[in-house]
Amino acid sequence: MLAQFPVMQYLYTNFSLEKYDAYLTDMIPNNYKQVAVFEGDLCVGLSGLWSGTKLWSGKYLEIDNFIVHPDHRKKGVGKMMTDYIDIIGKETNCTMIVLDAFTGNYNAHRFYYNQGYAPKGFHFLKILNENGLS
């Protein structure tokens, strides 16, 4: 996962390798995984995945930090990843796949709508430490 740090920087431009390493150290024991698409040796798409269980949904799969290399957008890389994530969700008996997309990210909204995703509600948050955000 650390080898794909340059792809992660397309989403988090101020992210350091040390911070990424520390976060992965915390996340991996808590069921965090990644899927990636490669063209030769170049990672052109990357997404984190979590699975969990909630009372209202049962077992679910969560997409986290879905990134397509800017030079490879609109080439089917994103669809390739969502199709594969669908397979993982079905194989692991999840009832649904969930994700967050920032409210102003209209390109992502259009993409996710086209992949069969729809908003179900609002994801509320309360920032407790602004300096800790990526």
PyMOL commands that set and color helices and strands:
alter all, ss='L'
color gray80, all
select helices_A, chain A and resi 2-8+17-30+70-72+77-91+106-114+130-132
alter helices_A, ss='H'
color red, helices_A
select strands_A, chain A and resi 33-39+42-54+58-68+96-98
alter strands_A, ss='S'
color yellow, strands_A
deselect
rebuild
show_as cartoon
